[in-house]
Amino acid sequence: MINTSFLEKIAAVVIRDYLDKLGDATIVLPNKRAKVFLIEALKKETSQTILSPTILSIEDFVQNVASVRSVDSIELLFEFYEVYLSITDKQNQQSFELFANWAKTLLQDFNEIDRYLLDPLHVLSYLKDIEDIKKWGIEVENKTKLLENYIDFWKLLPVYYDSLYNHLLNKSIGYQGLIYREAVNNLNHFSNTIQNHHFIFAGFNALNAAEEKIVQHLLALDQARIYWDADQTFLNDPYHDAGLFVRRFKESWKYYKSHPFEWIVDDFSQSKNIQVIGTPKTIGQAKLTGSIIENLLNQNPNASLDKVAVVLGEENLLMPVLYSLPSTVGALNITMGYSSKNNPSQILIAQLFKMHTNAISRKGESYVFYYKDVLNVLTHPLVAPYANANNLVRIIKENNYTFITHNKICELSNAPSKLFELLFVKWENGALAVLENIVALLLLIKENFSNDNEEEKIAKSFVYSVFKVINKLINYYSQHKHIDSIETLHVIYKQIIDIAEVSFEGEPLNGLQIMGVLESRVLDFETLIITSMNEGKFPAGKSQNSFIPYDVKKELGLPTFKEKDAIYTYHFYHLLQRAKNIYLIYNTENDGLDAGERSRFITQLEVEKQPNHELTFDIYNPSLPATAYEPMIIPKSEAVMDRLKEIALQGFSPSALTSYIRNPIDFYFQKILRIREVEEVEENIALNTLGTIIHGTLEALYKPFLEKFISEADLLNCFKLLDDEVLKQFKLVYKEGEIKKGRNLLAFEVAKRNVSNFLKMELEEVRNGDAIKIIALEQTFERTLTHPDLPCPVLIKGNVDRIELRNGRIRIIDYKTGKVEKNNVVLKSWNGLTHELKNDKIIQVLAYAYMFEEKAGSTPIEVGIISFKNLKSGFLPFGFKEEKDIDTTVSNQILKNYLEEIVLLLKEIFGVTIPFEEKIN
């Protein structure tokens, strides 16, 4: 049987001592969550019908004592800014963004000073004196304006504190520290008004000075009792952090000179089975959690998981853990919010902010959007199905719009929907108008969801969580009209959205409990699974977000990282206190800042091992497949064979043949399945686009000379037309893309240089007496290949860049914008021609020779490449090298040998028994 839980003991005391005066009893707990469990314990403790006593969290109780309402951190920042503006000269006033950078830290310090009831004037002037001493040696004449402003800032701290304190008090609102200080000031009045009332404080560990004072005051008046959950193992060890605070209170509180200290228990030293398991990565921890729960259910299929808790050391483990749970889990209760970072509605609003703030920051006459921002908004799942903008998305991608004006967007979207109009309203009328526009947008999105579909209900709750945040912002902005810039709004939105979580609803008393560390306070479980037991995560690392130095905090009695670690230590050991089976999971991997080091708590459990504890250590690694990747093998079905015959009729291009040699799977996807690459905006000109532009320019420049011999004058004229023609080709191919700056301007200049260098080379050859007659430019040729080994005639079809008659020989030229060397087009053996990818250029140019052979008649043919990155080598002819001689004329014998190799390749392509097998480089 599990040791009686702490809340069950509290319930027993309440029923025993206060049954007849429950209406006058208030139980104060560390958090709100424990209330549900305490009510359940009270229910089990009594068989009669009773009225529940008032149960409050410590924060709510202190607010009642102080009669001051708590405000959230963003509202507090707005109020502080108002105070700051009222006491700062106009010329020294900072914008809200700059102010917020230091104000948040300062407010935290004000909060600590008040919670520990320190004299603010003493603490803040102490800080100023420290800064004065630091700058002691600087002569008056060397003090810069910046330095003077810095010292003035420290002088102003007491003024900021007093002004803010009084400003908030006048409105009866406050931050936590102010409420605590006011509660202490109001204690006598409070205790006089509730003379017949009794308070029970239960399950506390670390109390700040204000809480100590309040509790001790009520104890002294006999209006309260306090019950600790202190285990003697930690209490009696003077060095154990889990008992740091309770030891201090036991020794220093006057109350304990004449009253017993309740309760000291001996639960931690009882029998426990603790398994420490290391596993790689976050996902590994989630999977392991799922398999532990699955094992628990397999061992006892009828067991309830009510006494099982999963405590997540990191919030981002929630989703992986939920996906890893076995389907047999049944009831489940999650006491954590779902982070707004992944909320689809929040992501849409964040993208909307990015799109509009970027447009505003482009300070120009027209309101200009960046295409990625526009596409991110229009393709968002909450927008795409309802905005009727598919056509606009297609136009932007096809025309390479990189930057697109607001007017152009309105012009291109025919019959825009209401949703589309709201997305693209200009943000020019201040922050309030923007927020109201976002509210209208969220309401419109909500209308698209039905109430019957479970998934859409979830989507609606995500929209609602963002809607609440925006409404809150409208509230703030209506009251503080002097903060009106969109940039400020964006900064505040990013801060406030972090607080906006989507809460899960569940049955808190039923089934498996999933929670964070803080939510586990006061609760007891039989089986515990704790994740992220790594140093820096559990406990969290040191963070010094304060203007008050460590030594000053130590001297004044403010909490330092030592106290914060002690709080975490208590939470951890309290979780273990009454548990029987404990699984501690940590990440073994060294990921960036995570060193893969297990938590000090694990080492502590090992070093200070209790006699009754069974402690085991394991490392779990996922089972890895023997091979990292299995290449795809696709057999040839009847449909595939039909498609191949269809291609044979339409024509195999030389590039289709080389794509098969490169990787048969690519050929299968592109030619058999006809899968094309997705159309994307080409922000920077791709190499293939540049190649298309150079090809197009050369075709346009040489077209007037078709069937003519080129003269020197013709080529000189081409130089004059060059710039305009390249620009024209750019506009034709790259459409609306930006070519006047950045990389694209360089590409534009490269294209001009390449064509110019080609013309110079051609001009020199003409001057040297070459007779060049253009026969064809960018023309498609075809020829049917029939062979007894092939199942059907195959049409070879391709586009030839240029064919010319030069000095009595036919020359077939293929332009390449990449670099080609002479040895790329020289062949030493026909054997295995189609097995080597390095022969792709030879296969291509000889295909052109085969297609043109009949038209050439008896005129000798040579084929080759002109490489724009290797123009100094000029025309690189195909040559067959036997011993030392290279033959560059494409003879009948060469074509015969070539066709034999191509037939072998086509035989493989058409072979029913030979599957398409992926090549892995």
WOQUI-V572403 format. One record per pair of residues at least 6 apart in sequence whose C-alpha atoms are under 7 Angstrom apart, sorted by the first residue. I is the first residue (numbers start at 1). J is the second residue. If there is no record, write none. Layout:
BEGIN
i:I j:J
i:I j:J
END
This chain:
BEGIN
i:2 j:526
i:3 j:578
i:5 j:524
i:6 j:229
i:7 j:38
i:7 j:41
i:8 j:41
i:11 j:38
i:11 j:41
i:11 j:42
i:11 j:45
i:12 j:45
i:22 j:51
i:22 j:52
i:22 j:53
i:23 j:53
i:24 j:196
i:24 j:197
i:24 j:198
i:25 j:53
i:25 j:54
i:25 j:197
i:25 j:198
i:25 j:199
i:26 j:53
i:26 j:54
i:26 j:55
i:26 j:198
i:26 j:199
i:26 j:200
i:27 j:54
i:27 j:55
i:27 j:56
i:27 j:199
i:27 j:200
i:27 j:201
i:28 j:55
i:28 j:56
i:28 j:57
i:28 j:58
i:28 j:200
i:28 j:201
i:28 j:202
i:29 j:56
i:29 j:57
i:29 j:58
i:29 j:201
i:29 j:202
i:29 j:203
i:30 j:57
i:30 j:58
i:30 j:203
i:30 j:204
i:31 j:57
i:31 j:58
i:32 j:56
i:32 j:57
i:33 j:519
i:34 j:522
i:34 j:523
i:35 j:55
i:62 j:180
i:62 j:183
i:63 j:69
i:63 j:179
i:65 j:183
i:65 j:186
i:65 j:190
i:66 j:179
i:66 j:182
i:66 j:183
i:66 j:186
i:68 j:172
i:68 j:173
i:68 j:174
i:68 j:179
i:69 j:172
i:69 j:173
i:69 j:174
i:70 j:173
i:70 j:174
i:70 j:175
i:70 j:176
i:71 j:173
i:71 j:174
i:71 j:175
i:74 j:496
i:75 j:476
i:80 j:164
i:83 j:163
i:83 j:164
i:85 j:93
i:96 j:488
i:97 j:488
i:105 j:545
i:105 j:546
i:106 j:547
i:109 j:546
i:111 j:175
i:111 j:176
i:111 j:177
i:111 j:178
i:112 j:177
i:113 j:120
i:114 j:177
i:114 j:178
i:114 j:180
i:114 j:181
i:115 j:177
i:115 j:180
i:115 j:181
i:115 j:208
i:115 j:209
i:115 j:210
i:116 j:208
i:116 j:209
i:116 j:210
i:116 j:558
i:117 j:181
i:117 j:209
i:117 j:210
i:121 j:158
i:124 j:157
i:124 j:158
i:128 j:154
i:128 j:155
i:168 j:174
i:180 j:210
i:181 j:210
i:184 j:210
i:184 j:214
i:197 j:223
i:198 j:223
i:198 j:224
i:199 j:223
i:199 j:224
i:199 j:225
i:200 j:224
i:200 j:225
i:200 j:226
i:201 j:225
i:201 j:226
i:201 j:227
i:202 j:226
i:202 j:227
i:202 j:228
i:203 j:227
i:203 j:228
i:203 j:229
i:203 j:522
i:204 j:228
i:205 j:245
i:205 j:246
i:206 j:245
i:206 j:567
i:218 j:224
i:219 j:225
i:220 j:255
i:227 j:262
i:227 j:263
i:228 j:262
i:228 j:263
i:229 j:263
i:229 j:264
i:230 j:263
i:230 j:264
i:230 j:265
i:231 j:264
i:231 j:265
i:231 j:266
i:231 j:267
i:231 j:268
i:232 j:264
i:232 j:265
i:232 j:266
i:233 j:268
i:234 j:240
i:234 j:242
i:234 j:243
i:235 j:243
i:235 j:247
i:241 j:566
i:241 j:569
i:242 j:566
i:242 j:569
i:242 j:570
i:242 j:573
i:244 j:566
i:250 j:256
i:250 j:261
i:267 j:577
i:267 j:578
i:268 j:577
i:268 j:578
i:269 j:610
i:269 j:612
i:270 j:612
i:271 j:580
i:271 j:612
i:271 j:613
i:272 j:580
i:272 j:581
i:272 j:612
i:272 j:613
i:272 j:614
i:273 j:580
i:273 j:581
i:273 j:582
i:273 j:613
i:273 j:614
i:273 j:615
i:274 j:581
i:274 j:582
i:274 j:583
i:274 j:614
i:274 j:615
i:274 j:616
i:275 j:582
i:275 j:583
i:275 j:584
i:275 j:615
i:275 j:616
i:275 j:617
i:276 j:583
i:276 j:584
i:276 j:585
i:276 j:616
i:276 j:617
i:276 j:618
i:277 j:584
i:277 j:585
i:277 j:586
i:277 j:617
i:277 j:618
i:277 j:619
i:277 j:620
i:278 j:585
i:278 j:586
i:278 j:587
i:278 j:588
i:278 j:618
i:278 j:619
i:278 j:620
i:279 j:285
i:279 j:586
i:279 j:587
i:279 j:588
i:279 j:619
i:279 j:620
i:279 j:621
i:280 j:587
i:280 j:588
i:280 j:589
i:280 j:621
i:281 j:587
i:281 j:589
i:282 j:317
i:282 j:587
i:283 j:320
i:285 j:531
i:285 j:585
i:286 j:317
i:286 j:320
i:286 j:321
i:286 j:324
i:287 j:321
i:287 j:324
i:289 j:321
i:290 j:321
i:290 j:324
i:290 j:325
i:290 j:326
i:294 j:326
i:297 j:303
i:304 j:511
i:305 j:511
i:305 j:512
i:306 j:509
i:306 j:510
i:306 j:511
i:306 j:512
i:307 j:525
i:307 j:526
i:307 j:527
i:308 j:512
i:308 j:513
i:308 j:525
i:308 j:526
i:308 j:527
i:308 j:528
i:309 j:512
i:309 j:513
i:309 j:514
i:309 j:525
i:309 j:527
i:309 j:528
i:309 j:529
i:310 j:513
i:310 j:514
i:310 j:515
i:310 j:528
i:310 j:529
i:310 j:530
i:311 j:514
i:311 j:515
i:311 j:516
i:311 j:517
i:311 j:529
i:311 j:530
i:311 j:531
i:312 j:515
i:312 j:516
i:312 j:517
i:312 j:530
i:312 j:531
i:312 j:532
i:313 j:516
i:313 j:517
i:313 j:530
i:313 j:531
i:313 j:532
i:313 j:533
i:313 j:537
i:313 j:538
i:314 j:532
i:331 j:510
i:331 j:511
i:331 j:512
i:332 j:506
i:332 j:510
i:332 j:511
i:332 j:512
i:332 j:513
i:333 j:506
i:333 j:507
i:333 j:508
i:333 j:511
i:333 j:512
i:333 j:513
i:333 j:514
i:334 j:504
i:334 j:506
i:334 j:513
i:334 j:514
i:334 j:515
i:335 j:514
i:335 j:515
i:335 j:519
i:336 j:503
i:336 j:515
i:336 j:516
i:337 j:501
i:337 j:502
i:337 j:503
i:337 j:504
i:338 j:501
i:338 j:502
i:338 j:503
i:339 j:501
i:339 j:502
i:340 j:346
i:340 j:497
i:340 j:498
i:340 j:500
i:340 j:501
i:340 j:502
i:343 j:462
i:345 j:462
i:345 j:463
i:345 j:466
i:346 j:466
i:348 j:377
i:348 j:380
i:351 j:373
i:351 j:376
i:351 j:377
i:352 j:377
i:353 j:490
i:354 j:373
i:355 j:369
i:355 j:373
i:355 j:374
i:356 j:427
i:357 j:487
i:359 j:367
i:359 j:368
i:359 j:369
i:360 j:367
i:366 j:405
i:367 j:405
i:367 j:406
i:368 j:403
i:368 j:404
i:368 j:405
i:368 j:406
i:369 j:403
i:369 j:404
i:369 j:405
i:369 j:406
i:370 j:402
i:370 j:403
i:370 j:404
i:371 j:401
i:371 j:402
i:371 j:403
i:371 j:404
i:375 j:393
i:378 j:384
i:378 j:389
i:382 j:445
i:387 j:417
i:387 j:419
i:387 j:420
i:388 j:416
i:388 j:417
i:389 j:413
i:392 j:412
i:392 j:413
i:397 j:679
i:397 j:680
i:397 j:681
i:398 j:679
i:398 j:681
i:399 j:735
i:399 j:736
i:400 j:681
i:400 j:682
i:400 j:683
i:400 j:734
i:400 j:735
i:400 j:736
i:400 j:737
i:401 j:736
i:401 j:737
i:402 j:683
i:402 j:737
i:402 j:738
i:419 j:441
i:419 j:444
i:422 j:437
i:422 j:441
i:427 j:434
i:430 j:484
i:430 j:485
i:430 j:486
i:431 j:484
i:431 j:485
i:431 j:486
i:431 j:489
i:432 j:474
i:432 j:477
i:435 j:470
i:435 j:474
i:439 j:467
i:439 j:470
i:442 j:463
i:442 j:467
i:446 j:460
i:449 j:456
i:449 j:460
i:450 j:456
i:451 j:457
i:462 j:502
i:465 j:500
i:465 j:502
i:469 j:497
i:469 j:500
i:521 j:571
i:524 j:575
i:524 j:578
i:525 j:578
i:525 j:579
i:526 j:578
i:526 j:579
i:526 j:580
i:526 j:581
i:527 j:579
i:527 j:580
i:527 j:581
i:527 j:582
i:528 j:579
i:528 j:581
i:528 j:582
i:528 j:583
i:529 j:582
i:529 j:583
i:529 j:584
i:530 j:583
i:530 j:584
i:530 j:585
i:531 j:584
i:531 j:585
i:531 j:586
i:532 j:538
i:532 j:585
i:532 j:586
i:532 j:587
i:533 j:584
i:533 j:585
i:533 j:586
i:533 j:598
i:533 j:599
i:534 j:586
i:534 j:587
i:534 j:596
i:534 j:597
i:534 j:598
i:534 j:599
i:535 j:597
i:535 j:598
i:535 j:599
i:535 j:600
i:538 j:599
i:539 j:565
i:539 j:568
i:542 j:561
i:550 j:560
i:553 j:559
i:553 j:560
i:586 j:598
i:587 j:596
i:588 j:596
i:588 j:597
i:589 j:596
i:590 j:596
i:631 j:918
i:632 j:917
i:632 j:918
i:633 j:915
i:633 j:916
i:633 j:917
i:633 j:918
i:634 j:915
i:634 j:916
i:634 j:917
i:635 j:915
i:635 j:916
i:636 j:912
i:636 j:915
i:640 j:672
i:643 j:672
i:648 j:793
i:648 j:794
i:648 j:795
i:649 j:794
i:649 j:795
i:650 j:795
i:651 j:794
i:651 j:795
i:651 j:796
i:651 j:797
i:652 j:795
i:652 j:796
i:652 j:797
i:653 j:796
i:653 j:797
i:653 j:798
i:654 j:798
i:654 j:843
i:654 j:844
i:654 j:847
i:655 j:844
i:656 j:667
i:658 j:840
i:659 j:666
i:659 j:667
i:660 j:666
i:660 j:667
i:661 j:834
i:661 j:835
i:661 j:837
i:662 j:837
i:663 j:918
i:663 j:919
i:664 j:916
i:664 j:917
i:664 j:918
i:665 j:916
i:665 j:917
i:665 j:918
i:669 j:675
i:670 j:676
i:684 j:743
i:684 j:744
i:685 j:744
i:690 j:751
i:691 j:817
i:693 j:729
i:693 j:730
i:693 j:733
i:694 j:751
i:694 j:755
i:696 j:729
i:697 j:725
i:697 j:726
i:697 j:729
i:699 j:777
i:699 j:778
i:701 j:718
i:705 j:774
i:706 j:774
i:706 j:775
i:706 j:776
i:707 j:773
i:707 j:774
i:707 j:775
i:708 j:773
i:708 j:774
i:709 j:771
i:709 j:772
i:709 j:773
i:709 j:774
i:710 j:772
i:710 j:773
i:712 j:763
i:712 j:766
i:712 j:767
i:715 j:759
i:715 j:763
i:723 j:752
i:726 j:752
i:739 j:745
i:739 j:748
i:754 j:868
i:770 j:806
i:770 j:807
i:771 j:806
i:771 j:807
i:772 j:804
i:772 j:805
i:772 j:806
i:772 j:807
i:773 j:804
i:773 j:805
i:773 j:806
i:774 j:803
i:774 j:804
i:774 j:805
i:775 j:803
i:775 j:804
i:775 j:805
i:776 j:802
i:776 j:803
i:776 j:804
i:777 j:801
i:777 j:802
i:777 j:803
i:778 j:799
i:778 j:800
i:778 j:801
i:778 j:802
i:779 j:799
i:779 j:800
i:779 j:801
i:780 j:798
i:780 j:799
i:780 j:800
i:781 j:797
i:781 j:798
i:781 j:799
i:781 j:851
i:782 j:795
i:782 j:796
i:782 j:797
i:782 j:798
i:782 j:851
i:783 j:795
i:783 j:796
i:783 j:797
i:783 j:851
i:784 j:793
i:784 j:794
i:784 j:795
i:784 j:796
i:785 j:793
i:785 j:794
i:785 j:795
i:785 j:796
i:786 j:793
i:786 j:794
i:790 j:907
i:800 j:814
i:800 j:848
i:801 j:813
i:801 j:814
i:801 j:815
i:802 j:812
i:802 j:813
i:802 j:814
i:803 j:811
i:803 j:812
i:803 j:813
i:804 j:810
i:804 j:811
i:804 j:812
i:805 j:811
i:809 j:859
i:809 j:860
i:809 j:861
i:810 j:859
i:810 j:860
i:810 j:861
i:810 j:862
i:811 j:861
i:811 j:862
i:811 j:863
i:812 j:862
i:812 j:863
i:812 j:864
i:813 j:863
i:813 j:864
i:813 j:865
i:813 j:866
i:814 j:864
i:814 j:865
i:814 j:866
i:815 j:865
i:815 j:866
i:815 j:867
i:816 j:865
i:816 j:866
i:816 j:867
i:816 j:868
i:817 j:867
i:817 j:868
i:817 j:869
i:818 j:867
i:818 j:868
i:818 j:869
i:819 j:867
i:819 j:868
i:819 j:869
i:819 j:870
i:820 j:867
i:820 j:870
i:822 j:876
i:825 j:841
i:825 j:842
i:825 j:877
i:825 j:878
i:825 j:879
i:826 j:878
i:826 j:879
i:826 j:880
i:826 j:881
i:827 j:879
i:827 j:880
i:827 j:881
i:828 j:880
i:828 j:881
i:828 j:882
i:830 j:897
i:833 j:839
i:833 j:901
i:834 j:901
i:834 j:905
i:842 j:878
i:845 j:863
i:845 j:864
i:849 j:863
i:850 j:895
i:860 j:889
i:861 j:889
i:861 j:890
i:862 j:877
i:862 j:888
i:862 j:889
i:862 j:890
i:863 j:877
i:863 j:878
i:864 j:875
i:864 j:876
i:864 j:877
i:864 j:878
i:865 j:875
i:865 j:876
i:865 j:877
i:866 j:874
i:866 j:875
i:866 j:876
i:877 j:888
i:878 j:888
i:879 j:886
i:879 j:887
i:879 j:888
i:880 j:886
i:880 j:887
i:880 j:888
i:881 j:887
i:908 j:914
END
